Amino acid sequence: MAGKFDLKKSPSGKYMFNLKAGNGQIILTSELYESKSAAENGITSVQKNAGDDSRYERKESKRGEPYFVLKATNGQVIGKSEMYSGSSGMENGIESVKKNGPSAEVADNT
């Protein structure tokens, strides 16, 4: 099963998306956008940037948990991963975004 973007409206009325792997697990979560078109532009940006390893910033939470953010060419954060228990899990998450992001279909649940 292929990955997909789950585009939805948040309880606050803003728009966001999750990139899900083929197994349905969320691998990347967007920021909140004011408009649906801005969220769709965010999805396009993930599709363009997901395959480029230099767009990923590997980070660590205050509790020492690894996670990553995906950035656009202008340096703006497009999406953020979940917290992982170890760096190998984080690297697997990045590989999953690289694999699923460029070709994932969009499921419009707004």
N, C-alpha and C positions, 0 to 999 in steps of 0.2 A: 504494500500500500504506500502511496506517495504522501509526502508531507503536504500541509495546507496552511494557509493563513486564515485565521478565524477573526474576521472583522466584526466588531460589536460596539454597542453604545454602553457606556458605563452608567452606573446609577446617578452620577452627577450630571449626565447629559452630554458628556464629552465622548469622543471616539478613541478607540484603541484597537490593537490587534495582538494576537499571539501567533507565533509560528509554531506549528505542531509537527512532530516527526510522524512517520508512517504509523507508528504504534499509538498515536494520539497524545503522547507526552509533550508538554509545553517545553520548547527549547529556547525561545526568545520572546520577551514581552516588550511592547512598545511603551513610549510615554503616552500621556493623554493629549489628544488633539482637539482643537476647538471645532473643527469641521470634518465631515466625512471625507471631503476631497483631500484635506491635509493628511489624514490617516492613509488614504490610498497612495498619496505621494510617498509616505513613509514605507509602505510595502514595496513600491517600485525601487526605492533606495536600497532596501534590504536585498532585493533581487539583483541589483547592480553590484553591490559591495560584498555580498556574502562569500564569494569565491576568493577574495583577496585577503590573505593572512595578515597583511599589514594593517588592515582595518579593525582588527580585534585588539582590544586592550585587556590584558589579563590583570585582574585585581584580587584583593583580599579584603574581606569584611573585617570589622573591628573584632569579631570573634574568631578570626583566623580562617574563615571559610573562603575558598577560592570561588571566583565567579568571573564573568567576562562581560564586556560591553562591545557592541558593534558600532563603529563610527562611520559617518559619511565622509566624502572627500573634503568637506569643509570643516571636519573635526567635530561636528555635532553628533551626539549620541542618538542612534536610531532605535536601539533595543538593548535589553539587559537580560542576562541569563538568571536562572535560579542559583541558589547557593549550593555548592558541592562539598562533599566530605573530603575530597582530595583532588590534587591537581590532575590526576589521570582522568577523573570523571569530567572535570572542566574541559580538558583537551578533547575528550569524546564528544562533549556538547558542541564545541566549536566545529569539529568535523561534521557533526550532524547538521548544523546550520549551513555549512559550506555545501553539503550534499543536497539538502532539501530546499534551501532558500531561493536559489536561482530559478527553479522551475515549479515551485509550489503553486497550486491553484488557490484562488481566493474564494472563501465561503463567506458571503455577505449575510451576517446575522443581525443587521441593524434593523 
